[in-house]
């Protein structure tokens, strides 16, 4: 299994950050790697969805878990690479805001897992920073 974790902080509360997670139709506002998201149901565990990238590529995924004000996890199968990608987006309250942790685990053969994982996580730091700024401006 291939794993990478990226952590940052926001002055916004966990509820303010979570509100942005819970509106996938607006993820593009703070994640430049997302053109749109089509949800097949509510923002809840088990819901399937399709993420559309700026180049028009579509990637189906499902929500594995959702916990209000604490985050969510998604799972994406990449059959061509023979891997399964699990990403957790976790929020932890801190005295001065929220600790935001993105963790990516890729199950499958080592080489494709590392390649896919590196691609998935390449913008995590920028995405988390943009998420934090958006939450801070929405809350204030």
TAPE-V304946 format. One line per field, one symbol per residue. psi: psi as a letter, one per 30 degrees, with the letter a starting at -180 (. if undefined). A space follows every 50 residues. Layout:
psi = ???
This chain:
psi = kkkkkkkakkflleeeeeeeegiffgeffgjfgkelkjkgalilkfkllk kklfgfkkjklljekkjkgfalklkkkieefhlkkkkkjkkkklegbkkk kkkkkjkakeeeeeeeeeeeffgeeeeeeeeeeeeeeef.
